[in-house]
Amino acid sequence: MKQDLIIIGGGIVGLATAYTLLRSRPGLKLLLLEKESQIGRHQTGNNSGVIHSGLYYQPGSLKAQNCIEGYHKLLKFCDEHEIAYEVCGKIVVATEKDQLALLKSLYERGQLNGLRGLKPIPAEALSEYEPHVAGLEGLWVPQTGIINYMDVANTLARLIEEMGGEILLEEKVVDIKARARATATAGTTIVVTEQETYETDLVISCAGLYSDQVTKFTEPNLDIRIIPFRGEYYKLKPEKEYLVKNLIYPVPDPNFPFLGVHFTRMKTGGVEAGPNAVLAMAKEGYKKTDINPSELINTLRWPGFQKIAFKYLGKGLGEMYRSFSKQAFTKALQKLIPEITQNDLIPGGAGVRAQASSRDGGLLDDFYIVENKSGIHVCNAPSPAATSSLAIGKTISDRALARL
């Protein structure tokens, strides 16, 4: 059967897009294809479960707009469908003098992005928020929360099917082909999986770590590549979880596209410490031993990655050192909580972040969406994509419905 629309990717962005489309246009013939045996297998199911406030993002950027809109949509969705979450707030802590100006800039940026209730914290008051934290100053961010995003993904999947959408698992897409119609300008798109061939009027790809490869089926000159960065976590031993009340973040380095190691109380229980950020040797390389030679070679050959490696050589070596040295990882955490010792940490999980890189060595900081004749392709959706998912879904849905 021919579909009105096919969505590629069963992560939270693909699911939110499908849900929004079906709510906007009941009766739409919508098929969602996921290559794994379950939805949310990768970035959705391996993140830290933070509801982001929109503090960090450039005012006016897609990240800022979608994060703040998505924040409110997410909380409303969770309230309507009885999904557990908690808006517990977080503190961002400056531990060195040169971070004080950056902390002030974060405060100003948060206000520009519409956050209310932000509160500078002098050193002597930090213990009122986190009794075991050490720092020169802090910033209280009340909007931040915690959630299990798989609860959201599973609810979205259920609602999609209840509204008449179809979700097929273990359907890896291996090609997308445009087939022109004799009587129309739009043409029909053919989506080929390892099992079947499907026809549709429009494709939306939300393929995460493989978003560049899926987009290149119909956009062969796509000039970005996904670089996989693994983030490794430790957990606090249960008897040491009292050291963290909620969420504790460092002031991020503005010259490095990651937030630095931090402490996160999990909605599912426990406290995570991390992550670092190291090059994964496979797009789904959750362990140091996970190596996909062809994917690794493609990464190393990409001119953008080569420039990134040179630009961030010192930072990258530091991240790699922390990956192999628990002592170094602990030392980074001790900047925030001096009481932490190596014995307080046990191995945690890991996630792999899909980070788009341009040919000239830029790490794309904003969401990036490509449209062409075949459809709409989400090529870069790093954090806070989970928080923003319903807003991103609305953005994509509006574009798609205008073409159907």
C-alpha positions as a Markdown table, in Angstrom:
| # | Residue | x | y | z |
|---|---|---|---|---|
| 1 | Met | 0.0 | 0.0 | 0.0 |
| 2 | Lys | 1.3 | 3.4 | -0.9 |
| 3 | Gln | 1.9 | 5.7 | 2.1 |
| 4 | Asp | 1.2 | 9.5 | 2.4 |
| 5 | Leu | 4.3 | 9.8 | 4.4 |
| 6 | Ile | 7.2 | 7.6 | 5.7 |
| 7 | Ile | 9.3 | 8.5 | 8.7 |
| 8 | Ile | 12.7 | 6.9 | 9.0 |
| 9 | Gly | 13.9 | 6.5 | 12.6 |
| 10 | Gly | 12.2 | 5.4 | 15.8 |
| 11 | Gly | 14.0 | 7.7 | 18.2 |
| 12 | Ile | 12.1 | 10.4 | 20.1 |
| 13 | Val | 12.4 | 13.0 | 17.3 |
| 14 | Gly | 10.9 | 10.6 | 14.7 |
| 15 | Leu | 8.2 | 9.5 | 17.1 |
| 16 | Ala | 7.3 | 13.1 | 18.1 |
| 17 | Thr | 7.1 | 14.0 | 14.4 |
| 18 | Ala | 4.8 | 11.1 | 13.6 |
| 19 | Tyr | 2.6 | 11.9 | 16.6 |
| 20 | Thr | 2.3 | 15.6 | 15.7 |
| 21 | Leu | 1.5 | 14.8 | 12.1 |
| 22 | Leu | -1.3 | 12.4 | 13.0 |
| 23 | Arg | -2.8 | 14.8 | 15.5 |
| 24 | Ser | -2.7 | 17.6 | 12.9 |
| 25 | Arg | -4.1 | 15.4 | 10.1 |
| 26 | Pro | -6.2 | 12.4 | 11.2 |
| 27 | Gly | -6.4 | 9.7 | 8.7 |
| 28 | Leu | -2.9 | 10.3 | 7.3 |
| 29 | Lys | -1.4 | 7.1 | 5.9 |
| 30 | Leu | 1.8 | 7.2 | 7.9 |
| 31 | Leu | 4.5 | 4.5 | 8.3 |
| 32 | Leu | 7.5 | 4.8 | 10.6 |
| 33 | Leu | 10.5 | 2.5 | 9.9 |
| 34 | Glu | 13.0 | 1.6 | 12.6 |
| 35 | Lys | 16.1 | -0.6 | 11.9 |
| 36 | Glu | 16.3 | -1.9 | 15.5 |
| 37 | Ser | 14.1 | -4.5 | 17.2 |
| 38 | Gln | 12.8 | -1.7 | 19.6 |
| 39 | Ile | 12.2 | 2.0 | 19.5 |
| 40 | Gly | 14.6 | 4.5 | 21.1 |
| 41 | Arg | 17.5 | 2.1 | 21.1 |
| 42 | His | 20.3 | 4.7 | 20.7 |
| 43 | Gln | 20.4 | 8.4 | 21.7 |
| 44 | Thr | 16.8 | 8.3 | 23.2 |
| 45 | Gly | 17.5 | 5.4 | 25.4 |
| 46 | Asn | 21.1 | 6.2 | 26.4 |
| 47 | Asn | 20.9 | 9.9 | 27.5 |
| 48 | Ser | 21.1 | 11.3 | 31.0 |
| 49 | Gly | 17.4 | 12.0 | 31.2 |
| 50 | Val | 17.6 | 15.7 | 31.8 |
| 51 | Ile | 14.9 | 18.2 | 30.8 |
| 52 | His | 16.9 | 21.1 | 29.6 |
| 53 | Ser | 15.8 | 24.7 | 30.3 |
| 54 | Gly | 17.3 | 26.4 | 27.3 |
| 55 | Leu | 20.0 | 28.2 | 29.3 |
| 56 | Tyr | 23.0 | 27.6 | 27.0 |
| 57 | Tyr | 21.8 | 28.3 | 23.5 |
| 58 | Gln | 22.3 | 31.3 | 21.3 |
| 59 | Pro | 19.2 | 33.5 | 21.5 |
| 60 | Gly | 17.2 | 33.2 | 18.3 |
| 61 | Ser | 18.8 | 29.9 | 17.3 |
| 62 | Leu | 16.7 | 26.8 | 16.4 |
| 63 | Lys | 18.1 | 25.2 | 19.6 |
| 64 | Ala | 16.9 | 28.0 | 21.8 |
| 65 | Gln | 13.5 | 28.4 | 20.2 |
| 66 | Asn | 12.8 | 24.6 | 20.1 |
| 67 | Cys | 14.2 | 23.9 | 23.5 |
| 68 | Ile | 12.0 | 26.4 | 25.3 |
| 69 | Glu | 8.9 | 25.6 | 23.3 |
| 70 | Gly | 9.6 | 21.9 | 23.6 |
| 71 | Tyr | 10.1 | 22.2 | 27.4 |
| 72 | His | 6.6 | 23.4 | 27.8 |
| 73 | Lys | 5.1 | 21.0 | 25.3 |
| 74 | Leu | 7.0 | 18.1 | 27.0 |
| 75 | Leu | 5.7 | 18.9 | 30.5 |
| 76 | Lys | 2.1 | 19.3 | 29.2 |
| 77 | Phe | 2.4 | 16.0 | 27.4 |
| 78 | Cys | 3.7 | 14.3 | 30.5 |
| 79 | Asp | 0.9 | 15.7 | 32.6 |
| 80 | Glu | -1.7 | 14.6 | 30.1 |
| 81 | His | -0.4 | 11.1 | 29.9 |
| 82 | Glu | 0.7 | 10.6 | 33.5 |
| 83 | Ile | 4.4 | 10.3 | 32.7 |
| 84 | Ala | 6.6 | 10.8 | 35.7 |
| 85 | Tyr | 9.1 | 13.7 | 35.8 |
| 86 | Glu | 10.4 | 16.2 | 38.3 |
| 87 | Val | 11.4 | 19.8 | 37.8 |
| 88 | Cys | 14.1 | 19.9 | 40.5 |
| 89 | Gly | 16.4 | 22.7 | 39.2 |
| 90 | Lys | 20.1 | 22.6 | 38.8 |
| 91 | Ile | 23.1 | 24.7 | 39.7 |
| 92 | Val | 26.0 | 25.8 | 37.4 |
| 93 | Val | 29.2 | 26.3 | 39.4 |
| 94 | Ala | 32.2 | 28.4 | 38.6 |
| 95 | Thr | 35.3 | 26.8 | 40.2 |
| 96 | Glu | 37.9 | 29.1 | 38.7 |
| 97 | Lys | 38.2 | 32.9 | 38.4 |
| 98 | Asp | 38.2 | 33.0 | 34.6 |
| 99 | Gln | 34.8 | 31.2 | 34.7 |
| 100 | Leu | 33.1 | 34.1 | 36.6 |
| 101 | Ala | 32.6 | 36.2 | 33.5 |
| 102 | Leu | 31.3 | 33.2 | 31.6 |
| 103 | Leu | 28.8 | 32.4 | 34.4 |
| 104 | Lys | 27.5 | 36.0 | 34.2 |
| 105 | Ser | 27.1 | 35.6 | 30.4 |
| 106 | Leu | 25.1 | 32.4 | 31.0 |
| 107 | Tyr | 22.8 | 34.3 | 33.3 |
| 108 | Glu | 22.3 | 37.0 | 30.7 |
| 109 | Arg | 21.8 | 34.5 | 27.9 |
| 110 | Gly | 19.2 | 32.6 | 30.0 |
| 111 | Gln | 17.3 | 35.8 | 30.5 |
| 112 | Leu | 17.4 | 36.6 | 26.8 |
| 113 | Asn | 16.0 | 33.1 | 26.2 |
| 114 | Gly | 13.0 | 33.9 | 28.4 |
| 115 | Leu | 14.0 | 31.9 | 31.5 |
| 116 | Arg | 12.6 | 33.3 | 34.8 |
| 117 | Gly | 13.8 | 32.7 | 38.3 |
| 118 | Leu | 17.5 | 32.5 | 37.5 |
| 119 | Lys | 19.5 | 33.4 | 40.6 |
| 120 | Pro | 23.2 | 34.1 | 41.0 |
| 121 | Ile | 24.6 | 32.3 | 44.0 |
| 122 | Pro | 27.5 | 33.6 | 46.0 |
| 123 | Ala | 30.1 | 31.1 | 47.3 |
| 124 | Glu | 28.8 | 31.2 | 50.9 |
| 125 | Ala | 25.3 | 30.3 | 49.7 |
| 126 | Leu | 26.2 | 27.3 | 47.4 |
| 127 | Ser | 25.7 | 24.9 | 50.3 |
| 128 | Glu | 22.0 | 25.9 | 50.6 |
| 129 | Tyr | 21.5 | 24.3 | 47.2 |
| 130 | Glu | 24.1 | 21.6 | 47.2 |
| 131 | Pro | 25.7 | 21.1 | 50.6 |
| 132 | His | 28.8 | 19.3 | 49.3 |
| 133 | Val | 29.7 | 21.6 | 46.4 |
| 134 | Ala | 32.7 | 23.9 | 46.3 |
| 135 | Gly | 33.0 | 26.9 | 44.0 |
| 136 | Leu | 33.5 | 30.6 | 43.7 |
| 137 | Glu | 30.0 | 31.4 | 42.5 |
| 138 | Gly | 27.0 | 29.6 | 41.1 |
| 139 | Leu | 23.8 | 30.0 | 39.1 |
| 140 | Trp | 20.4 | 28.5 | 40.1 |
| 141 | Val | 18.3 | 27.3 | 37.2 |
| 142 | Pro | 14.9 | 26.3 | 38.5 |
| 143 | Gln | 13.5 | 25.1 | 35.1 |
| 144 | Thr | 15.8 | 22.0 | 34.7 |
| 145 | Gly | 14.2 | 18.6 | 35.4 |
| 146 | Ile | 14.7 | 14.9 | 35.2 |
| 147 | Ile | 12.7 | 12.2 | 33.3 |
| 148 | Asn | 13.0 | 8.8 | 31.7 |
| 149 | Tyr | 12.8 | 9.6 | 28.0 |
| 150 | Met | 11.9 | 6.0 | 27.1 |
| 151 | Asp | 8.6 | 6.5 | 29.0 |
| 152 | Val | 7.9 | 9.4 | 26.6 |
| 153 | Ala | 9.0 | 7.4 | 23.6 |
| 154 | Asn | 6.9 | 4.4 | 24.5 |
| 155 | Thr | 3.8 | 6.6 | 25.1 |
| 156 | Leu | 4.3 | 8.3 | 21.7 |
| 157 | Ala | 4.6 | 5.0 | 20.0 |
| 158 | Arg | 1.3 | 3.8 | 21.6 |
| 159 | Leu | -0.5 | 7.0 | 20.6 |
| 160 | Ile | 0.8 | 6.8 | 17.0 |
| 161 | Glu | -0.6 | 3.3 | 16.6 |
| 162 | Glu | -3.9 | 4.3 | 18.3 |
| 163 | Met | -4.3 | 7.1 | 15.8 |
| 164 | Gly | -3.8 | 4.7 | 12.8 |
| 165 | Gly | -0.1 | 5.1 | 12.2 |
| 166 | Glu | 2.1 | 2.0 | 11.6 |
| 167 | Ile | 5.5 | 1.3 | 13.2 |
| 168 | Leu | 7.6 | -1.4 | 11.7 |
| 169 | Leu | 10.7 | -2.6 | 13.5 |
| 170 | Glu | 13.8 | -4.3 | 12.0 |
| 171 | Glu | 13.3 | -2.4 | 8.8 |
| 172 | Lys | 16.7 | -0.9 | 7.9 |
| 173 | Val | 16.5 | 1.6 | 5.0 |
| 174 | Val | 19.2 | 0.9 | 2.4 |
| 175 | Asp | 18.1 | 3.3 | -0.3 |
| 176 | Ile | 15.7 | 6.1 | -1.2 |
| 177 | Lys | 14.8 | 6.8 | -4.8 |
| 178 | Ala | 12.7 | 9.5 | -6.4 |
| 179 | Arg | 10.4 | 8.3 | -9.2 |
| 180 | Ala | 8.8 | 11.0 | -11.3 |
| 181 | Arg | 5.1 | 11.0 | -12.1 |
| 182 | Ala | 3.9 | 11.7 | -15.6 |
| 183 | Thr | 1.0 | 13.9 | -14.3 |
| 184 | Ala | 2.5 | 15.6 | -11.3 |
| 185 | Thr | 5.6 | 17.7 | -10.4 |
| 186 | Ala | 6.2 | 16.2 | -6.9 |
| 187 | Gly | 6.9 | 12.6 | -7.9 |
| 188 | Thr | 6.7 | 9.5 | -5.8 |
| 189 | Thr | 9.5 | 8.4 | -3.5 |
| 190 | Ile | 10.6 | 4.8 | -3.2 |
| 191 | Val | 12.0 | 3.7 | 0.2 |
| 192 | Val | 13.9 | 0.4 | 0.1 |
| 193 | Thr | 14.7 | -1.6 | 3.2 |
| 194 | Glu | 16.5 | -4.9 | 3.7 |
| 195 | Gln | 13.0 | -6.6 | 3.7 |
| 196 | Glu | 10.7 | -4.6 | 1.5 |
| 197 | Thr | 10.1 | -1.7 | -0.9 |
| 198 | Tyr | 7.6 | 1.1 | 0.0 |
| 199 | Glu | 6.1 | 4.0 | -2.0 |
| 200 | Thr | 5.3 | 7.4 | -0.4 |
| 201 | Asp | 4.5 | 11.0 | -1.3 |
| 202 | Leu | 7.1 | 12.3 | 1.2 |
| 203 | Val | 9.9 | 11.0 | 3.4 |
| 204 | Ile | 11.0 | 12.4 | 6.7 |
| 205 | Ser | 14.3 | 11.1 | 8.0 |
| 206 | Cys | 15.2 | 11.3 | 11.7 |
| 207 | Ala | 18.0 | 8.8 | 11.6 |
| 208 | Gly | 20.3 | 10.1 | 14.4 |
| 209 | Leu | 23.7 | 8.6 | 14.1 |
| 210 | Tyr | 23.1 | 7.6 | 10.5 |
| 211 | Ser | 21.3 | 10.8 | 9.5 |
| 212 | Asp | 24.1 | 11.8 | 7.1 |
| 213 | Gln | 24.0 | 8.4 | 5.3 |
| 214 | Val | 20.2 | 8.4 | 5.0 |
| 215 | Thr | 20.2 | 12.0 | 3.7 |
| 216 | Lys | 22.9 | 11.2 | 1.1 |
| 217 | Phe | 20.6 | 8.7 | -0.6 |
| 218 | Thr | 18.8 | 11.7 | -2.1 |
| 219 | Glu | 21.4 | 14.5 | -1.4 |
| 220 | Pro | 24.6 | 13.0 | -2.6 |
| 221 | Asn | 26.5 | 16.3 | -2.3 |
| 222 | Leu | 25.6 | 16.7 | 1.4 |
| 223 | Asp | 28.6 | 18.5 | 2.9 |
| 224 | Ile | 28.4 | 17.4 | 6.5 |
| 225 | Arg | 29.2 | 14.1 | 8.2 |
| 226 | Ile | 28.1 | 12.7 | 11.6 |
| 227 | Ile | 31.0 | 12.3 | 14.0 |
| 228 | Pro | 30.1 | 9.9 | 16.8 |
| 229 | Phe | 31.3 | 11.0 | 20.3 |
| 230 | Arg | 31.0 | 8.5 | 23.1 |
| 231 | Gly | 30.1 | 9.9 | 26.5 |
| 232 | Glu | 31.1 | 7.6 | 29.4 |
| 233 | Tyr | 29.6 | 7.7 | 32.9 |
| 234 | Tyr | 30.3 | 6.6 | 36.3 |
| 235 | Lys | 27.6 | 6.2 | 39.0 |
| 236 | Leu | 27.9 | 7.1 | 42.7 |
| 237 | Lys | 27.7 | 4.1 | 45.0 |
| 238 | Pro | 24.3 | 4.1 | 46.8 |
| 239 | Glu | 25.9 | 5.0 | 50.1 |
| 240 | Lys | 27.4 | 8.1 | 48.5 |
| 241 | Glu | 24.3 | 9.4 | 46.6 |
| 242 | Tyr | 23.7 | 11.9 | 49.5 |
| 243 | Leu | 26.5 | 14.0 | 48.1 |
| 244 | Val | 24.2 | 15.2 | 45.3 |
| 245 | Lys | 20.7 | 16.6 | 45.8 |
| 246 | Asn | 19.8 | 17.3 | 42.2 |
| 247 | Leu | 21.9 | 18.4 | 39.2 |
| 248 | Ile | 25.4 | 20.0 | 39.4 |
| 249 | Tyr | 27.0 | 21.4 | 36.3 |
| 250 | Pro | 30.3 | 23.2 | 35.6 |
| 251 | Val | 30.6 | 26.4 | 33.6 |
| 252 | Pro | 31.0 | 25.0 | 30.0 |
| 253 | Asp | 34.0 | 25.9 | 28.0 |
| 254 | Pro | 32.7 | 28.2 | 25.2 |
| 255 | Asn | 35.4 | 26.8 | 22.9 |
| 256 | Phe | 34.4 | 23.2 | 23.3 |
| 257 | Pro | 31.0 | 21.9 | 22.2 |
| 258 | Phe | 30.3 | 19.8 | 25.3 |
| 259 | Leu | 29.1 | 20.7 | 28.8 |
| 260 | Gly | 31.8 | 19.0 | 30.8 |
| 261 | Val | 31.5 | 16.3 | 33.5 |
| 262 | His | 28.6 | 16.9 | 35.9 |
| 263 | Phe | 26.4 | 15.2 | 38.4 |
| 264 | Thr | 22.8 | 14.1 | 37.5 |
| 265 | Arg | 20.2 | 12.6 | 39.8 |
| 266 | Met | 18.3 | 10.1 | 37.7 |
| 267 | Lys | 14.5 | 9.8 | 37.6 |
| 268 | Thr | 15.0 | 6.0 | 37.5 |
| 269 | Gly | 17.2 | 6.2 | 40.6 |
| 270 | Gly | 20.8 | 6.7 | 41.4 |
| 271 | Val | 23.3 | 9.5 | 40.5 |
| 272 | Glu | 25.4 | 9.6 | 37.3 |
| 273 | Ala | 28.7 | 11.4 | 37.1 |
| 274 | Gly | 30.0 | 12.4 | 33.7 |
| 275 | Pro | 30.2 | 12.2 | 30.7 |
| 276 | Asn | 33.5 | 12.7 | 29.0 |
| 277 | Ala | 33.5 | 13.1 | 25.2 |
| 278 | Val | 35.7 | 10.7 | 23.2 |
| 279 | Leu | 35.7 | 9.7 | 19.5 |
| 280 | Ala | 33.7 | 6.5 | 19.2 |
| 281 | Met | 35.3 | 3.9 | 16.9 |
| 282 | Ala | 31.8 | 3.0 | 15.5 |
| 283 | Lys | 28.6 | 5.0 | 15.2 |
| 284 | Glu | 27.1 | 2.7 | 17.7 |
| 285 | Gly | 30.3 | 2.2 | 19.7 |
| 286 | Tyr | 29.2 | 2.2 | 23.3 |
| 287 | Lys | 32.3 | 0.4 | 24.5 |
| 288 | Lys | 36.0 | 1.0 | 23.9 |
| 289 | Thr | 36.2 | -2.3 | 22.2 |
| 290 | Asp | 33.4 | -1.5 | 19.7 |
| 291 | Ile | 35.1 | -0.9 | 16.4 |
| 292 | Asn | 33.6 | -0.7 | 12.9 |
| 293 | Pro | 36.6 | -0.3 | 10.5 |
| 294 | Ser | 34.6 | 1.2 | 7.6 |
| 295 | Glu | 32.9 | 3.7 | 9.8 |
| 296 | Leu | 36.1 | 4.6 | 11.6 |
| 297 | Ile | 37.9 | 5.1 | 8.3 |
| 298 | Asn | 35.1 | 7.3 | 6.9 |
| 299 | Thr | 35.4 | 9.5 | 10.0 |
| 300 | Leu | 39.2 | 9.7 | 9.9 |
| 301 | Arg | 39.1 | 10.6 | 6.2 |
| 302 | Trp | 36.6 | 13.4 | 6.6 |
| 303 | Pro | 38.5 | 16.7 | 6.2 |
| 304 | Gly | 36.2 | 18.3 | 8.8 |
| 305 | Phe | 37.2 | 15.7 | 11.4 |
| 306 | Gln | 40.9 | 16.2 | 10.6 |
| 307 | Lys | 40.5 | 19.9 | 11.3 |
| 308 | Ile | 38.5 | 19.2 | 14.5 |
| 309 | Ala | 41.2 | 16.8 | 15.7 |
| 310 | Phe | 43.9 | 19.4 | 15.2 |
| 311 | Lys | 41.8 | 22.3 | 16.7 |
| 312 | Tyr | 40.9 | 20.4 | 19.8 |
| 313 | Leu | 44.0 | 18.2 | 20.1 |
| 314 | Gly | 44.7 | 19.2 | 23.8 |
| 315 | Lys | 41.1 | 18.9 | 24.8 |
| 316 | Gly | 40.7 | 15.6 | 23.0 |
| 317 | Leu | 43.8 | 14.1 | 24.6 |
| 318 | Gly | 42.4 | 15.1 | 28.0 |
| 319 | Glu | 39.1 | 13.5 | 27.3 |
| 320 | Met | 40.8 | 10.3 | 26.1 |
| 321 | Tyr | 43.0 | 10.3 | 29.2 |
| 322 | Arg | 39.9 | 10.5 | 31.5 |
| 323 | Ser | 38.4 | 7.6 | 29.5 |
| 324 | Phe | 41.2 | 5.3 | 30.5 |
| 325 | Ser | 42.1 | 6.9 | 33.9 |
| 326 | Lys | 39.6 | 6.7 | 36.7 |
| 327 | Gln | 41.9 | 8.9 | 38.8 |
| 328 | Ala | 41.8 | 11.6 | 36.1 |
| 329 | Phe | 38.0 | 11.3 | 35.8 |
| 330 | Thr | 37.7 | 11.6 | 39.6 |
| 331 | Lys | 40.0 | 14.7 | 39.7 |
| 332 | Ala | 37.6 | 16.4 | 37.2 |
| 333 | Leu | 34.6 | 15.6 | 39.4 |
| 334 | Gln | 36.5 | 16.8 | 42.5 |
| 335 | Lys | 36.4 | 20.4 | 41.1 |
| 336 | Leu | 32.7 | 20.4 | 41.9 |
| 337 | Ile | 32.6 | 18.0 | 44.9 |
| 338 | Pro | 36.0 | 17.7 | 46.6 |
| 339 | Glu | 34.8 | 14.9 | 48.8 |
| 340 | Ile | 34.4 | 12.5 | 45.9 |
| 341 | Thr | 37.0 | 9.7 | 45.8 |
| 342 | Gln | 37.7 | 6.9 | 43.3 |
| 343 | Asn | 36.2 | 4.4 | 45.6 |
| 344 | Asp | 32.9 | 6.3 | 45.5 |
| 345 | Leu | 32.5 | 5.6 | 41.7 |
| 346 | Ile | 31.3 | 2.5 | 40.0 |
| 347 | Pro | 31.1 | 2.0 | 36.2 |
| 348 | Gly | 28.0 | 3.4 | 34.6 |
| 349 | Gly | 26.7 | 3.3 | 31.1 |
| 350 | Ala | 27.6 | 5.2 | 27.9 |
| 351 | Gly | 25.8 | 7.1 | 25.1 |
| 352 | Val | 27.0 | 8.1 | 21.7 |
| 353 | Arg | 26.2 | 11.6 | 20.5 |
| 354 | Ala | 25.6 | 12.2 | 16.8 |
| 355 | Gln | 27.5 | 15.4 | 16.1 |
| 356 | Ala | 27.5 | 16.9 | 12.6 |
| 357 | Ser | 30.7 | 18.3 | 11.3 |
| 358 | Ser | 31.1 | 20.5 | 8.2 |
| 359 | Arg | 33.9 | 20.0 | 5.7 |
| 360 | Asp | 35.7 | 23.1 | 7.0 |
| 361 | Gly | 36.0 | 21.7 | 10.5 |
| 362 | Gly | 33.0 | 23.3 | 12.2 |
| 363 | Leu | 30.9 | 21.4 | 14.7 |
| 364 | Leu | 27.4 | 22.3 | 13.9 |
| 365 | Asp | 26.0 | 23.8 | 17.1 |
| 366 | Asp | 22.4 | 24.3 | 15.9 |
| 367 | Phe | 19.7 | 21.9 | 14.7 |
| 368 | Tyr | 20.2 | 21.4 | 10.9 |
| 369 | Ile | 17.4 | 20.3 | 8.6 |
| 370 | Val | 17.7 | 19.7 | 4.8 |
| 371 | Glu | 14.7 | 19.8 | 2.4 |
| 372 | Asn | 14.8 | 18.4 | -1.1 |
| 373 | Lys | 12.3 | 16.8 | -3.6 |
| 374 | Ser | 12.1 | 13.5 | -1.7 |
| 375 | Gly | 11.4 | 15.0 | 1.7 |
| 376 | Ile | 12.7 | 16.5 | 4.9 |
| 377 | His | 15.9 | 15.3 | 6.5 |
| 378 | Val | 17.0 | 16.1 | 10.1 |
| 379 | Cys | 20.8 | 16.1 | 9.8 |
| 380 | Asn | 21.8 | 17.4 | 13.2 |
| 381 | Ala | 19.8 | 17.1 | 16.3 |
| 382 | Pro | 22.1 | 16.8 | 19.3 |
| 383 | Ser | 21.2 | 17.8 | 22.9 |
| 384 | Pro | 18.6 | 19.2 | 23.7 |
| 385 | Ala | 16.8 | 17.3 | 21.0 |
| 386 | Ala | 15.0 | 15.0 | 23.5 |
| 387 | Thr | 13.6 | 18.0 | 25.5 |
| 388 | Ser | 12.9 | 19.8 | 22.2 |
| 389 | Ser | 11.4 | 16.8 | 20.5 |
| 390 | Leu | 7.7 | 17.9 | 20.4 |
| 391 | Ala | 8.7 | 21.3 | 19.2 |
| 392 | Ile | 11.0 | 19.9 | 16.5 |
| 393 | Gly | 8.2 | 17.5 | 15.6 |
| 394 | Lys | 5.8 | 20.5 | 15.2 |
| 395 | Thr | 8.4 | 22.3 | 13.0 |
| 396 | Ile | 8.8 | 19.3 | 10.7 |
| 397 | Ser | 5.1 | 18.5 | 10.7 |
| 398 | Asp | 4.2 | 22.0 | 9.5 |
| 399 | Arg | 6.8 | 21.8 | 6.7 |
| 400 | Ala | 5.5 | 18.3 | 5.7 |
| 401 | Leu | 1.8 | 19.2 | 5.7 |
| 402 | Ala | 2.5 | 22.2 | 3.5 |
| 403 | Arg | 3.9 | 19.8 | 0.9 |
| 404 | Leu | 1.2 | 17.0 | 1.1 |
